[in-house]
Amino acid sequence: MSEKISLARLKKFGKTFEIRVDPEAALAYKKGEISELDDVLLAEKIFTDAHKGYVASQEELNKVFNTIDFSEIADNIVKHGEIQLTSEHRSAEREKRHRRLIEMIHKQAVDPKTGLPHPPQRIEAALEQGKIHLDDHRSGEEQFEEIISRLRPLIPLKIEQKQVKIEVPAQYTGRAYPIIRKMVKILQEEWTNQGNWQATIELPAGLYPEFIDKLNSLTQGKGIII
């Protein structure tokens, strides 16, 4: 089996289980951006070592997952496991994230002296000068303020902030709460009698449209801007 395959891998009870996946679709499925598991899977086999072609036995699967249903186990592996990407895909994703970061800074930050955005070339040069790189394991939105802080000694930057109050229905808080906390600054929060989470948040104004898209994705469109 070629080593140039992308896998979703889950280690559980000392055992490793792997499935072959489309990397972009798997990442989107894991984030809740797509819902069809069939769009993710490249083979209907669960391996203990995909590179060697070792297939997990039904006994192993039933012992660990309490089922031998392929779809149920595959869903578990993709959602709770790690997406193993090929080196080519990792490089392409890293470059895409880097370009997106430059675009975010260009759109959301201005030179406080002129009120104008910095050209992308100047932002890229400053990132290179400061040896500033994105952490592959965190989203660009999560790292945005940190990167801006590291850039400020190199080029003057000002970010307009926006405050909004949101409400997440109780049935979605388990998933949405930790993700939102990583994306924005929580100024105030409370839980309603119905178990809904209400919070006043602050985030860069330029990130607001993307945040709303993410809120809708996490709550199936039932998140509320109060």
C-alpha positions in Angstrom: 0.0 0.0 0.0 1.4 3.4 -0.9 2.6 5.6 1.9 1.0 8.6 0.2 -2.4 8.1 1.8 -4.3 10.1 4.2 -5.7 8.5 7.3 -8.0 9.1 10.2 -6.4 7.4 13.2 -7.8 6.7 16.7 -5.9 5.2 19.6 -8.2 3.6 22.1 -7.5 1.1 24.9 -4.0 0.6 23.7 -5.0 -0.2 20.2 -4.8 1.8 16.9 -7.6 2.0 14.4 -7.2 3.7 11.0 -9.4 4.4 8.0 -8.5 5.8 4.6 -10.0 9.3 4.0 -10.1 12.2 1.7 -8.1 14.7 3.9 -10.0 17.9 3.1 -13.4 16.2 3.5 -12.3 14.5 6.7 -11.2 17.8 8.2 -14.5 19.4 7.2 -16.5 16.5 8.6 -14.5 16.7 11.9 -15.4 20.5 12.1 -19.0 19.9 11.4 -18.8 21.7 8.0 -20.1 18.6 6.1 -22.4 15.9 7.3 -22.1 13.1 4.7 -19.6 10.4 5.9 -19.6 8.9 2.4 -17.9 12.0 1.2 -15.0 11.3 3.5 -14.2 7.6 3.2 -12.0 6.1 0.5 -12.3 2.5 1.6 -14.8 0.5 3.7 -12.1 -1.1 5.8 -10.9 -0.4 9.3 -7.2 -1.1 9.8 -4.9 -1.6 12.7 -2.1 -0.6 10.4 -3.2 0.8 7.0 0.3 1.1 5.6 0.9 -2.7 6.2 -2.7 -3.6 5.2 -3.6 -5.1 8.5 -7.4 -5.1 8.9 -9.0 -5.0 12.3 -10.9 -8.1 13.3 -14.6 -8.0 14.2 -13.6 -9.2 17.7 -11.3 -6.3 18.1 -13.8 -3.8 16.9 -16.6 -5.1 19.1 -14.4 -5.2 22.1 -13.3 -1.5 21.7 -16.4 0.1 20.1 -19.1 -2.2 21.3 -20.3 -2.6 17.7 -19.0 -3.9 14.3 -21.1 -1.4 12.3 -18.6 0.2 9.9 -20.3 3.6 9.6 -20.6 4.0 13.3 -17.0 3.2 14.0 -15.8 5.3 11.1 -17.7 8.3 12.4 -16.1 7.8 15.8 -12.6 7.6 14.3 -13.0 10.7 12.1 -14.7 12.8 14.8 -12.5 11.8 17.8 -9.3 10.7 16.1 -6.4 12.5 14.4 -6.4 13.2 10.7 -3.0 12.0 9.3 -2.2 14.0 6.2 0.4 13.2 3.5 3.5 15.5 3.4 2.3 17.0 0.2 -1.2 17.9 1.6 0.4 19.3 4.8 2.6 21.6 2.7 -0.3 22.7 0.6 -2.5 23.3 3.6 0.3 25.2 5.4 0.7 27.5 2.4 -3.0 28.0 2.1 -3.3 29.0 5.8 -0.3 31.3 5.4 -1.9 33.1 2.5 -5.2 33.3 4.3 -3.4 34.8 7.4 -1.9 37.6 5.2 -5.3 38.3 3.7 -6.9 38.5 7.1 -4.3 41.0 8.4 -4.6 43.0 5.2 -8.4 43.2 5.5 -8.6 43.8 9.2 -5.6 45.8 10.3 -4.6 49.3 9.3 -1.6 51.5 9.8 -2.8 53.8 12.7 -0.8 56.7 11.2 -2.5 56.6 7.8 -5.7 54.7 8.5 -4.8 52.5 5.4 -4.2 48.8 5.2 -0.7 47.5 4.8 0.0 45.9 1.4 0.1 42.1 1.5 3.8 42.2 0.4 4.7 44.2 3.5 2.8 41.9 5.8 4.5 38.9 4.3 7.9 40.5 4.7 7.2 41.3 8.3 6.1 37.7 9.0 9.3 36.4 7.5 11.4 39.0 9.3 9.9 38.0 12.7 9.9 34.3 11.8 6.2 34.2 12.7 4.4 31.0 11.7 1.0 29.6 12.3 0.6 26.7 14.7 -0.7 23.8 12.5 -2.9 22.5 15.4 -4.8 25.8 15.9 -7.0 27.8 13.6 -5.9 31.1 12.2 -8.7 32.8 14.0 -7.5 31.4 17.3 -4.0 32.7 16.7 -4.9 36.0 15.1 -4.5 38.4 18.1 -1.3 36.6 19.2 0.2 37.1 15.7 -0.8 40.7 15.6 0.9 41.3 18.9 4.1 39.8 17.5 3.9 41.8 14.3 3.4 45.2 16.1 7.1 45.7 16.8 7.8 45.3 13.1 4.9 47.2 11.5 2.3 49.5 13.1 -1.1 47.8 13.3 -4.5 48.7 14.6 -7.5 46.3 14.8 -11.1 47.5 15.2 -12.9 45.4 17.8 -16.6 44.5 17.8 -18.7 43.4 20.8 -21.9 41.3 20.4 -24.1 39.2 22.7 -24.9 35.6 21.6 -27.0 32.8 22.8 -26.4 29.1 22.1 -29.3 26.7 22.7 -28.6 24.0 25.4 -28.5 21.1 23.0 -25.5 22.7 21.2 -23.4 24.1 24.1 -21.4 20.9 24.6 -19.8 21.3 21.2 -20.0 25.0 20.6 -18.9 26.3 24.0 -15.2 25.2 23.9 -14.8 26.2 20.2 -16.2 29.7 20.6 -14.1 30.3 23.7 -11.0 29.7 21.6 -12.2 32.0 18.8 -13.2 35.1 20.8 -12.7 37.0 24.0 -15.5 36.3 26.5 -16.4 39.5 28.3 -19.4 38.2 30.2 -21.3 34.9 30.3 -24.3 33.3 32.0 -26.4 30.1 31.8 -30.2 30.5 31.5 -32.7 28.3 33.3 -33.2 26.4 30.1 -29.5 25.6 29.9 -28.8 28.0 27.1 -25.4 29.8 27.1 -25.5 33.6 26.8 -22.2 35.5 26.4 -21.0 39.0 25.5 -18.0 38.5 23.3 -15.4 40.7 21.6 -13.6 39.9 18.4 -11.9 41.7 15.5 -14.6 43.4 13.4 -13.2 41.8 10.2 -13.7 38.3 11.7 -17.4 38.9 12.5 -18.8 37.4 9.3 -16.7 34.3 9.6 -17.7 34.0 13.3 -21.4 34.1 12.4 -20.9 31.4 9.8 -19.1 29.3 12.4 -21.8 29.9 15.0 -24.5 28.8 12.5 -22.5 25.7 11.7 -22.1 24.7 15.3 -25.8 25.3 16.1 -27.4 24.3 12.9 -28.5 27.9 12.4 -30.1 28.2 15.8 -27.5 30.4 17.5 -28.8 33.8 18.2 -27.3 37.3 18.1 -29.1 39.2 20.9 
